[in-house]
Amino acid sequence: MRLRLILSGSMQKFRLTWLACLWLGGGSFYGFAQTGNTPPKFGTEIFVMPAEIAANVEFWRKVYADYPTYTVLIHDTEDLSIIYEVIELKGLADYAVSSSAAYRQEWRKMEGIKNEYRTIFDKLAKRQLELSNLSAREKRVVEIFGANADPGRLQRAAGSIRAQQGLKDRFHVGLQRSGLYRDFIEGIFSSQGLPVELTMLPHVESSFNYQAYSKVGAAGIWQFMRSTGRLFMTINYEVDERLDPIRATEAAAKLLKLNYNELDAWPLAITAYNHGLNGMRRAKAQFGTDFGRIYREYKSNSFGFASRNFYAEFLAALHVATNHENYFGAVQFHKPVQFVEITTDHFLTVNSVLETYKIDREEFRKLNPALRPPVINSQRRIPKGYTLRVPKSIDVEGTTSLARIDPRLQYEEQVQSDWYRVKRGDNLTAIAQKYGVSVTALAEHNNVGKSARIINGQILKIPPKSADMLASAAPAVTTRLPEATSSATTVASTPAVVAPPLASPTVAAPVASDAMSAEAEVEPINRIEREAILTLDIEPAPKPALVTDGSNVVGGTGETETLANTPAPQMQPQPRRSEPVSEWIHVEADETLGHYASWLQIPTRRLRELNGLRFNQDIHIGQRIRLSYERVSGEEFQRQRYEYQRSVEEDFFSNYAVDSLQTHRVGRGQNIWQICNDVYQVPIWLVVKYNPDRDLAKLNPGDSLSIPVVLPLNPAATPLQQ
């Protein structure tokens, strides 16, 4: 057992001055102060600002420092100096209490305005505008492009109009919030020999919202996807270190250092954080480290608005943060967090820790943000060897040992769950009877109502018959999984609309966006996770194999009825159906070879050899993959797979709800990744659930898809993408 006292004051030697200058090494300071009519200065010797992106940097400076969140800039994506108009969203003026319905209504107005501009572009291109009787918007377009504008440019303008929400107040809140972990973040980057300016990147990614969660699954202040995060952090059903600012910062430092070592220029390394390392390698191979030329000439389907603007956003955020007094006056930074760390030597329930040390549950949750809801609510145990944080106010001498916790509440094993994948015709009553549990227990364990209509393919967690998990003493879990408004209990042949109740805001101050630009969370982070895995080919560290009872199941097709796992002490094993061993599965949404290798505890290259896959060759939804159960059983593999899928769903429905469905007709050249990420910004796995009979890997032009319309449960925290 280890004990560590964490005092932010001990890290002052790493501290960056957050006023008008930045230390860059070599005894030089670079000022950013803005006085009189002097134009703002951006960039430094190592973070250069090419002339090609000057207008972009100024655009993002306005977004961060001039326009509040109830304003929207209608602008051109090809030339960010073109802002057609600035709209006030009256319904979101008091966004801390705004409803999702109001949020949706306001953004629908924006879509109508964008369509109006598209019509104007089309008329002007065809010379059909009556120039003697122009509306205000028509006058603005003519003023910008001229009455005889090139039709080709007008057509491009029609396809590149975009709405960007202002972020001034959220940037301000992000500055305040950054004080909580600022010393730790700066210390980590300094210890890695990285420029401290990089610690401003969370202003772009999350505005230091430590609980930020994007629609596509990026989490925490550094917005890691699961697949990228697992290369550097622990991410499983019990723990998600992406939400821990300290662990996530350590991971971000490693990733940025890797990018720089490969690309040899910070503009490229920062863009690679968004676009992916392989993509920037290709750009560097063509144009060297000249970022201005890359911005101007590099062509790639994935190098879109978000990737092209990420470095400009960073420079703008760096400028605004280091000149915060000019823009926001005196900023009241949150006091640095202080805590004591204890490393556990047994599996523990959160309830036992809270009761022993007299800690408030909410305070404990904030200090240990990596612990997922099943652990916080004592449905699962705190992992053995996990480093817990407790308030500094607790008697330090008393925490040098965990002996104060009742030995009967210290366990040698984790509580495991049985999992069940819902089939058509299933209902909660029948499933509860199958496992000998009550409908009430089954519903509560899955955070749905007893009359909820469950969805075909939905993964349910079977409650244990034993009370060892202390779940009865836990408060209600806030995560809401899909349930329909219908009173029917049978599974729907087509998924019901998901609309969990709106959570009431719990904080007075507004929380920040999980993606500061309307598109920054989608394409970039997916590229990071996919390309980082393919590039690094990191092998999972060997882990002790979990003991099973020898039963195996067919994996991967979604047809497995039940999956049982190692029972906790004093728990009775659940009945299982004996299944033949299978080495083949079908790839499901958001799964990668890296996931399979980790769950199987074998190198990724072993899976490539088994399946004849080249290095860097992608796998796709529905593809048959051969597995090798050399270190774990098929049952253990499937357990980890189900827990991964379930955690994705739990996290998503804690932050978003499906409001309605819309129909998409597949266009020529479109695939499911482009449709989900570039067009609608929704997770692929969610679209899979709403199209259960469609092979999404084989889409043809004209095919129709049901696309869920996703709304944030807290509009102030996660604005819709446009």
C-alpha positions in Angstrom: 0.0 0.0 0.0 1.2 3.5 -0.9 0.3 6.9 0.4 1.0 10.1 -1.4 0.1 13.6 -0.2 -0.7 15.9 -3.1 -0.3 19.6 -2.5 -0.5 21.9 -5.5 1.8 24.4 -3.8 4.6 21.9 -4.2 4.5 22.3 -7.9 5.0 26.1 -8.1 8.3 25.7 -9.8 6.5 24.4 -12.9 3.9 27.1 -12.9 3.3 29.2 -16.0 2.4 32.8 -15.7 -1.0 33.2 -17.2 -0.7 36.9 -17.8 0.8 38.7 -20.8 3.9 36.6 -21.5 5.0 33.0 -21.9 8.3 31.4 -21.1 9.7 29.6 -24.1 13.1 28.5 -22.8 16.5 30.1 -23.6 15.7 33.1 -21.5 13.2 34.6 -23.9 9.7 36.0 -23.3 7.2 36.6 -26.0 4.5 39.2 -25.1 0.9 39.2 -26.4 -0.4 42.3 -24.7 -2.7 44.4 -26.9 -2.7 48.2 -26.4 -4.3 51.0 -28.3 -4.8 50.2 -32.0 -1.9 47.8 -32.1 -3.1 44.6 -33.9 -3.1 41.5 -31.8 0.0 39.4 -32.1 -0.3 35.6 -32.5 2.2 32.8 -32.5 5.8 32.4 -31.2 9.0 31.2 -32.6 8.0 27.5 -32.2 4.2 28.1 -32.7 4.4 30.1 -35.9 1.4 31.7 -37.6 1.6 31.4 -41.4 0.0 34.2 -43.3 -2.4 31.6 -44.9 -4.3 31.1 -41.5 -4.2 34.7 -40.2 -7.9 35.3 -41.0 -8.7 31.9 -39.4 -6.9 32.8 -36.1 -8.7 36.1 -36.0 -12.0 34.4 -36.6 -11.5 32.0 -33.6 -10.3 34.9 -31.5 -13.6 36.6 -32.0 -15.5 33.3 -31.2 -13.5 32.9 -27.9 -13.3 36.5 -26.8 -16.0 38.7 -28.5 -19.2 36.7 -29.0 -21.2 35.0 -26.1 -23.0 31.7 -26.5 -26.3 33.2 -27.3 -24.9 34.5 -30.6 -24.2 32.6 -33.8 -21.9 33.6 -36.6 -23.1 32.7 -40.1 -19.9 32.4 -42.1 -18.0 31.0 -45.0 -15.8 28.0 -44.4 -13.5 28.6 -47.4 -12.7 32.2 -46.2 -13.2 32.8 -42.5 -12.9 36.5 -43.0 -16.4 36.4 -44.5 -19.0 36.6 -41.8 -22.4 37.1 -43.3 -24.2 38.1 -40.1 -24.3 37.5 -36.4 -27.6 36.2 -35.0 -28.8 36.4 -31.4 -30.4 33.2 -30.1 -33.0 34.8 -27.8 -34.2 31.5 -26.5 -30.7 30.6 -25.2 -29.9 33.9 -23.5 -30.5 32.1 -20.2 -29.0 28.9 -21.4 -28.4 27.5 -17.9 -32.1 26.7 -17.7 -32.9 26.2 -21.4 -34.5 23.0 -22.4 -33.4 20.7 -25.2 -36.6 21.6 -27.1 -35.7 25.4 -27.0 -32.2 24.5 -28.0 -33.4 22.5 -31.0 -35.9 25.2 -32.0 -33.2 27.9 -32.1 -30.9 25.8 -34.2 -33.7 25.1 -36.6 -33.9 28.8 -37.1 -30.2 28.8 -38.0 -30.8 26.1 -40.6 -33.5 28.2 -42.1 -31.2 31.2 -42.3 -28.5 29.1 -44.0 -30.9 27.8 -46.5 -32.0 31.4 -47.3 -28.4 32.3 -48.0 -28.0 29.2 -50.2 -31.0 30.4 -52.3 -29.5 33.8 -52.6 -26.2 32.3 -53.9 -28.1 30.2 -56.4 -30.1 33.2 -57.7 -27.0 35.5 -57.9 -25.1 32.7 -59.8 -28.0 32.5 -62.3 -28.2 36.3 -62.5 -31.8 36.1 -61.2 -31.5 38.6 -58.3 -33.4 41.8 -58.7 -30.6 44.2 -57.8 -33.0 47.2 -57.4 -35.0 45.6 -54.6 -32.6 43.6 -52.5 -33.3 42.3 -49.0 -30.7 42.9 -46.2 -29.2 39.4 -46.7 -29.1 39.8 -50.5 -27.4 43.2 -50.1 -24.8 41.5 -47.8 -24.0 38.8 -50.4 -23.7 41.3 -53.2 -21.5 43.5 -51.0 -19.2 40.6 -50.4 -19.0 38.9 -53.8 -20.2 41.6 -56.2 -23.1 41.6 -58.6 -21.1 39.8 -61.2 -19.5 37.2 -59.0 -18.1 34.0 -60.5 -20.9 31.4 -60.5 -18.4 28.7 -59.4 -17.4 30.7 -56.3 -21.0 31.2 -55.5 -21.7 27.5 -55.8 -18.8 26.8 -53.4 -20.2 29.4 -51.0 -23.6 27.7 -51.0 -21.9 24.5 -50.0 -19.6 26.0 -47.4 -22.0 28.1 -45.3 -21.7 27.3 -41.6 -23.1 28.4 -38.2 -20.6 28.9 -35.3 -21.8 29.6 -31.8 -20.0 32.2 -29.8 -18.0 30.9 -26.8 -16.9 34.0 -24.9 -18.7 33.2 -21.6 -17.7 29.5 -21.8 -14.1 30.4 -22.4 -14.3 32.6 -19.4 -15.7 29.8 -17.3 -13.0 27.5 -18.7 -10.3 29.9 -17.5 -11.8 29.9 -14.0 -12.1 26.1 -14.0 -8.6 25.6 -15.3 -7.3 26.7 -11.9 -8.4 23.4 -10.3 -5.7 21.3 -12.0 -3.4 24.0 -13.6 -0.4 23.2 -11.5 -0.6 19.5 -12.2 -1.1 20.0 -15.9 1.8 22.4 -16.3 4.0 20.2 -14.1 3.3 17.1 -16.3 4.2 19.0 -19.5 7.3 20.5 -18.0 8.5 17.2 -16.7 8.1 15.8 -20.3 10.1 18.7 -21.7 7.1 20.0 -23.6 6.3 23.6 -24.2 3.8 24.8 -21.5 1.8 26.7 -24.2 0.4 23.3 -25.1 -1.5 23.3 -21.8 -3.9 25.7 -23.5 -5.2 23.0 -25.8 -8.1 22.0 -23.5 -9.6 25.4 -24.1 -10.1 24.2 -27.7 -11.1 20.7 -26.9 -13.4 21.1 -23.9 -12.9 24.5 -22.2 -11.5 22.5 -19.2 -14.9 20.8 -18.7 -13.6 17.7 -16.9 -16.8 15.8 -17.6 -17.1 16.7 -21.3 -18.4 13.9 -23.4 -19.0 14.2 -27.2 -21.7 12.5 -29.2 -19.0 10.3 -30.9 -17.6 9.2 -27.5 -14.6 11.5 -26.9 -14.3 12.2 -23.2 -12.6 14.5 -20.7 -10.7 17.8 -21.0 -8.4 16.3 -23.7 -11.3 14.6 -25.6 -9.7 11.2 -26.0 -11.6 8.4 -27.9 -11.6 5.1 -26.1 -9.4 3.4 -28.6 -6.7 6.1 -28.4 -7.0 6.5 -24.7 -6.5 2.8 -24.0 -3.0 3.1 -25.4 -2.0 5.3 -22.5 -4.7 4.9 -19.8 -7.0 2.3 -18.1 -10.4 2.3 -19.7 -12.9 -0.5 -18.8 -16.3 -1.0 -17.2 -15.0 0.1 -13.8 -12.5 2.9 -14.7 -12.2 5.5 -17.4 -9.1 7.6 -16.9 -10.0 9.9 -19.7 -12.2 11.7 -17.2 -9.3 12.1 -14.7 -7.6 15.4 -15.6 -4.2 14.2 -14.2 -4.1 10.8 -15.9 -5.6 12.2 -19.2 -3.0 15.0 -19.2 -0.2 12.4 -18.8 -1.7 10.6 -21.9 -2.0 13.9 -23.9 1.6 14.7 -23.2 2.7 11.3 -24.5 0.6 11.6 -27.6 1.8 15.2 -28.4 5.4 14.2 -27.8 5.0 11.2 -30.1 3.5 13.5 -32.8 6.3 16.0 -32.5 9.0 13.3 -32.6 7.5 12.0 -35.8 6.7 15.3 -37.5 9.4 17.7 -36.2 7.2 20.8 -36.1 4.6 21.9 -33.6 2.0 23.2 -36.1 2.0 19.7 -37.6 2.1 17.9 -34.3 -0.9 19.9 -33.0 -2.9 19.3 -36.1 -2.1 15.6 -35.8 -3.7 15.6 -32.4 -6.9 16.4 -34.3 -6.3 14.9 -37.8 -4.3 11.8 -36.9 -0.6 11.1 -37.1 -0.7 9.1 -40.3 -2.6 11.9 -42.1 0.0 14.5 -41.2 2.8 12.1 -42.1 1.4 12.1 -45.6 1.1 15.9 -45.6 4.7 16.2 -44.5 5.9 13.8 -47.2 4.3 16.1 -49.8 5.1 19.6 -48.4 7.6 19.2 -45.6 7.0 21.1 -42.4 5.6 24.3 -44.1 2.2 24.4 -42.4 1.1 27.3 -44.5 1.6 25.3 -47.7 -0.1 22.2 -46.1 -3.1 24.4 -45.3 -3.2 25.8 -48.8 -2.4 22.7 -50.9 -2.9 19.5 -49.0 -5.9 17.5 -50.2 -7.5 14.7 -48.3 -11.1 13.6 -47.8 -10.5 13.7 -44.0 -8.6 17.0 -43.9 -11.8 19.0 -43.7 -12.8 22.2 -41.8 -12.1 20.8 -38.3 -8.6 19.5 -39.1 -7.6 22.5 -41.2 -8.7 24.9 -38.4 -7.4 23.1 -35.3 -4.0 24.8 -35.2 -5.6 28.2 -35.8 -8.0 27.5 -32.9 -5.0 26.7 -30.7 -3.2 29.9 -31.6 -6.4 31.9 -30.9 -7.0 30.2 -27.6 -3.4 30.7 -26.6 -3.6 34.4 -27.3 -6.9 34.9 -25.5 -5.9 32.8 -22.5 -2.6 34.7 -22.1 -4.3 38.0 -22.5 -7.3 37.1 -20.4 -7.3 40.3 -18.4 -7.7 42.3 -21.6 -10.8 40.4 -22.6 -12.4 39.3 -19.3 -10.9 41.6 -16.6 -9.7 40.0 -13.4 -10.4 36.2 -13.6 -11.2 34.4 -10.4 -9.5 31.1 -10.9 -10.8 28.1 -9.0 -8.6 27.2 -6.1 -6.2 24.3 -6.8 -7.5 20.9 -5.8 -5.7 19.2 -2.9 -6.1 15.6 -1.9 -4.4 12.5 -0.4 -3.9 9.4 -2.5 -4.2 5.9 -1.2 -3.5 2.7 -3.2 -5.9 -0.1 -2.5 -4.7 -3.6 -1.7 -8.1 -5.2 -2.0 -11.3 -4.7 -4.0 -13.6 -2.3 -2.1 -17.0 -0.8 -2.5 -17.3 2.9 -2.5 -19.9 2.7 0.2 -17.4 1.1 2.6 -14.9 3.9 1.9 -17.5 6.6 2.4 -18.7 5.1 5.6 -15.3 4.5 7.0 -13.8 7.9 6.3 -17.0 9.9 6.6 -16.7 11.3 3.1 -19.5 12.9 1.1 -20.3 10.9 -2.0 -20.3 13.8 -4.4 -17.0 15.1 -3.1 -15.5 11.6 -3.5 -16.9 11.4 -7.0 -15.3 14.7 -8.0 -11.9 13.6 -6.6 -12.1 10.3 -8.4 -13.7 11.1 -11.7 -12.2 8.1 -13.4 -14.5 5.7 -11.4 -17.5 4.9 -13.5 -21.1 5.0 -12.2 -21.3 1.2 -11.5 -18.4 1.7 -9.1 -19.6 5.0 -7.6 -22.9 3.3 -6.9 -21.3 0.1 -5.5 -22.6 -2.2 -8.2 -19.0 -2.9 -8.9 -16.0 -2.7 -6.6 -13.1 -0.3 -6.6 -10.3 -2.3 -8.4 -7.5 -3.7 -6.4 -4.3 -1.6 -6.9 -6.3 1.5 -7.8 -5.1 4.8 -6.5 -7.9 6.5 -4.6 -8.1 10.2 -3.8 -9.6 11.4 -0.5 -10.0 14.9 0.8 -6.8 16.4 2.3 -8.9 17.3 5.4 -9.0 13.6 6.4 -6.5 12.6 9.1 -3.3 11.7 7.1 -2.0 9.3 9.8 -5.3 7.4 9.7 -5.0 6.9 5.9 -1.6 5.4 5.9 -3.4 2.0 6.2 -6.8 0.7 5.0 -7.1 -1.3 8.1 -9.9 0.9 9.3 -12.1 -0.6 6.7 -14.0 -3.7 8.0 -12.0 -6.8 6.8 -15.3 -8.4 5.8 -15.8 -5.6 3.2 -12.3 -6.1 1.6 -12.5 -8.6 -1.3 -10.0 -10.5 -3.3 -12.1 -10.5 -6.5 -14.2 -8.1 -8.6 -18.0 -8.6 -8.8 -18.8 -9.8 -12.3 -22.1 -9.5 -14.1 -24.0 -11.7 -16.3 -25.0 -10.1 -19.6 -27.9 -10.7 -22.0 -28.3 -9.4 -25.5 -32.0 -8.8 -26.2 -33.7 -10.6 -29.1 -36.9 -9.9 -30.8 -39.9 -11.0 -28.8 -38.1 -10.6 -25.4 -39.5 -8.6 -22.6 -38.2 -7.8 -19.1 -40.6 -10.2 -17.4 -39.4 -13.2 -19.4 -35.8 -12.3 -19.0 -36.2 -11.8 -15.2 -37.9 -15.2 -14.9 -35.1 -16.8 -17.0 -32.5 -15.7 -14.4 -34.6 -16.0 -11.3 -34.6 -12.3 -10.4 -37.4 -9.8 -10.0 -38.5 -7.5 -12.8 -37.9 -4.6 -10.4 -34.3 -5.7 -9.8 -33.7 -6.2 -13.5 -35.1 -2.8 -14.4 -33.3 -0.9 -11.6 -30.0 -2.6 -12.5 -30.3 -1.3 -16.0 -31.8 2.1 -15.0 -35.0 1.7 -17.0 -38.6 1.6 -16.0 -40.4 -1.7 -15.4 -42.7 -0.9 -18.4 -39.8 0.1 -20.7 -39.8 -1.3 -24.2 -36.4 -2.8 -24.6 -34.5 -2.7 -28.0 -33.4 -5.6 -30.2 -29.7 -5.9 -29.6 -29.7 -4.0 -26.4 -27.3 -5.4 -23.7 -28.8 -5.9 -20.3 -26.9 -6.4 -17.1 -28.4 -9.3 -15.0 -28.5 -8.4 -11.3 -26.8 -10.8 -8.9 -28.9 -12.8 -6.4 -26.4 -12.0 -3.7 -26.4 -8.7 -1.8 -22.6 -8.6 -1.6 -22.4 -5.7 -3.9 -24.2 -3.4 -1.5 -26.2 -2.1 -4.4 -29.3 -1.6 -2.2 -27.4 1.0 -0.3 -26.4 2.9 -3.4 -28.3 6.0 -4.7 -30.1 6.0 -8.0 -27.8 6.0 -10.9 -28.1 9.1 -13.2 -27.3 7.2 -16.4 -30.4 6.4 -18.4 -30.4 3.8 -21.1 -32.9 3.7 -23.9 -36.5 3.3 -23.0 -39.7 4.1 -24.9 -42.7 6.0 -23.8 -44.9 3.0 -24.6 -46.1 0.8 -21.8 -45.3 -2.3 -23.8 -42.7 -4.6 -22.4 -41.9 -6.6 -25.5 -38.9 -5.7 -27.6 -39.7 -3.5 -30.5 -38.9 -4.8 -34.0 -37.7 -1.3 -34.8 -36.1 0.7 -32.0 -38.2 3.1 -30.1 -37.4 6.8 -29.9 -35.1 7.4 -26.9 -36.0 10.4 -24.8 -34.8 10.2 -21.2 -36.0 12.9 -18.9 -34.0 16.1 -19.0 -31.6 16.4 -16.1 -31.9 19.5 -14.1 -28.8 21.6 -14.0 -26.8 21.0 -10.8 -24.4 23.9 -11.0 -25.1 27.6 -11.1 -22.2 28.4 -13.5 -22.6 27.2 -17.1 -20.4 24.3 -18.1 -18.4 24.3 -21.2 -18.8 22.7 -24.6 -17.2 19.3 -25.2 -16.2 20.5 -28.7 -15.5 24.2 -29.2 -16.0 24.3 -33.0 -19.1 22.8 -34.4 -17.2 20.0 -36.0 -14.0 19.6 -34.0 -15.2 16.6 -32.0 -16.0 14.3 -34.9 -13.6 13.7 -37.7 -10.4 14.5 -35.7 -10.8 12.4 -32.7 -11.9 9.4 -34.7 -8.9 9.8 -36.8 -6.7 10.0 -33.7 -8.0 6.7 -32.3 -7.9 4.8 -35.6 -4.6 5.9 -36.8 -2.8 5.9 -33.4 -3.6 2.3 -33.0 -2.6 1.3 -36.5 0.6 3.3 -36.2 1.8 2.2 -32.8 0.6 -1.4 -32.9 0.9 -1.5 -29.1 0.6 -4.9 -27.6 -1.5 -5.2 -24.5 0.4 -6.0 -21.3 -0.2 -9.6 -20.1 -2.8 -9.8 -17.4 -3.7 -12.7 -15.2 -6.4 -14.8 -16.8 -9.7 -14.7 -15.0 -11.0 -18.0 -13.8 -14.2 -19.2 -15.5 -16.3 -22.3 -15.1 -15.2 -23.6 -18.5 -18.4 -22.7 -20.4 -18.0 -20.9 -23.7 -20.2 -19.1 -26.0 -20.4 -18.2 -29.7 -18.8 -14.8 -30.1 -19.5 -11.8 -32.2 -22.7 -12.3 -34.2 -25.0 -10.8 -31.6 -26.9 -14.1 -31.3 -25.4 -15.2 -28.0 -28.2 -15.5 -25.4 -26.2 -15.2 -22.2 -22.8 -14.5 -20.9 -21.8 -15.5 -17.4 -18.6 -14.6 -15.6 -16.6 -15.4 -12.6 -18.9 -15.1 -9.6 -17.8 -13.0 -6.7 -17.2 -14.6 -3.3 -20.4 -16.1 -1.8 -22.3 -15.5 -5.1 -24.1 -18.4 -6.8 -23.2 -18.9 -10.5 -26.1 -18.1 -12.8 -27.4 -20.9 -15.1 -25.8 -20.8 -18.5 -26.4 -22.5 -21.9 -23.6 -24.6 -23.1 -22.2 -23.2 -26.3 -19.7 -24.6 -28.8 -16.4 -22.9 -29.1 -16.1 -20.6 -32.1 -13.0 -18.7 -33.3 -15.0 -16.4 -35.6 -16.8 -13.2 -34.9 -18.4 -10.4 -36.9 -17.0 -6.8 -36.3 -19.5 -4.5 -34.6 -19.5 -0.7 -34.6 -16.6 1.1 -32.8 -14.6 -2.1 -32.5 -11.0 -2.4 -33.7 -8.3 -5.0 -33.9 -6.7 -3.2 -31.0 -9.8 -3.9 -28.9 -9.8 -7.6 -29.8 -6.1 -7.9 -29.1 -6.5 -6.3 -25.7 -9.4 -8.5 -24.7 -7.6 -11.6 -25.9 -4.3 -10.6 -24.3 -2.4 -11.2 -27.5 -0.4 -8.9 -29.9 -2.3 -7.1 -32.6 0.0 -8.6 -35.2 -1.1 -12.1 -34.2 -4.7 -11.2 -35.2 -3.4 -9.8 -38.5 -1.5 -13.0 -39.2 -4.6 -15.1 -38.4 -6.7 -13.0 -40.8 -4.2 -12.2 -43.5 -4.4 -8.4 -42.8 -1.7 -6.0 -43.8 -0.3 -3.5 -41.4 -2.6 -0.4 -41.4 -5.4 -2.3 -43.1 -8.8 -1.3 -41.7 -11.5 -3.7 -40.6 -15.2 -2.8 -41.2 -18.6 -3.5 -39.7 -19.8 -7.0 -40.4 -16.4 -8.4 -41.4 -15.6 -11.9 -40.2 -12.5 -12.0 -38.0 -10.8 -15.1 -36.6 -9.8 -15.0 -33.0 -7.3 -17.0 -31.0 -8.3 -18.0 -27.5 -4.7 -18.6 -26.4 -4.8 -16.7 -23.1 -8.5 -16.2 -22.4 -11.6 -18.2 -23.0 -14.3 -17.3 -25.5 -16.5 -16.5 -22.5 -14.1 -14.1 -21.0 -13.5 -12.4 -24.4 -17.3 -11.9 -24.8 -17.7 -10.6 -21.3 -15.2 -7.8 -22.0 -16.7 -7.1 -25.3 -20.2 -6.8 -23.8 -18.9 -4.5 -21.0 -17.2 -2.3 -23.6 -20.4 -2.0 -25.6 -22.5 -1.4 -22.5 -20.1 1.3 -21.2 -20.4 3.1 -24.5 -24.2 3.1 -24.3 -24.2 4.2 -20.6 -21.9 7.1 -21.2 -23.8 8.3 -24.3 -27.2 8.2 -22.7 -25.9 10.0 -19.6 -25.3 13.0 -21.9 -27.7 12.7 -24.8 -31.2 11.6 -25.8 -32.7 10.6 -29.1 -35.4 13.1 -29.9 -36.8 11.7 -33.2 -35.8 9.9 -36.4 -35.0 11.3 -39.8 -34.6 9.5 -43.1 -31.3 9.7 -45.1 -31.0 8.7 -48.7 -27.5 7.4 -49.3 -25.7 9.5 -51.9 -23.1 8.4 -54.5 -19.8 7.6 -52.8 -21.1 7.9 -49.3 -20.3 5.2 -46.6 -21.5 4.8 -43.1 -18.5 6.6 -41.6 -19.0 9.7 -43.7 -22.8 9.7 -43.1 -22.5 9.4 -39.3 -19.4 11.7 -38.8 -19.5 14.2 -41.6 -23.2 14.6 -42.2 -25.1 14.0 -38.9 -22.4 13.7 -36.2 -23.9 10.7 -34.5 -22.2 7.5 -33.3 -22.2 4.7 -35.7 -23.3 2.1 -33.1 -26.4 4.2 -32.5 -27.3 4.2 -36.2 -26.7 0.4 -36.2 -29.4 0.0 -33.5 -31.9 2.0 -35.5 -31.2 0.0 -38.7 -31.1 -3.6 -37.4 -31.8 -5.3 -40.8 -29.4 -3.2 -42.9 -25.9 -4.2 -43.8 -24.2 -0.9 -43.2 -21.0 -2.1 -44.7 -22.7 -2.4 -48.1 -24.6 0.7 -48.8 -25.8 1.6 -52.3 -26.9 5.0 -53.6 -30.6 5.5 -52.9 -30.7 3.3 -49.8 -32.7 4.8 -46.9 -31.4 4.9 -43.4 -33.1 5.9 -40.1 -30.9 8.5 -38.5 -31.6 9.5 -34.9 -31.8 13.2 -34.1 -29.6 13.6 -31.0 -30.1 16.3 -28.4 -27.9 17.1 -25.4 -29.4 16.6 -22.0 -27.6 19.8 -20.9 -27.5 22.2 -23.9 -25.1 24.6 -22.1 -22.6 21.8 -21.8 -22.7 20.2 -25.3 -24.0 22.4 -28.1 -25.2 20.8 -31.2 -22.9 20.6 -34.2 -24.0 22.5 -37.3 
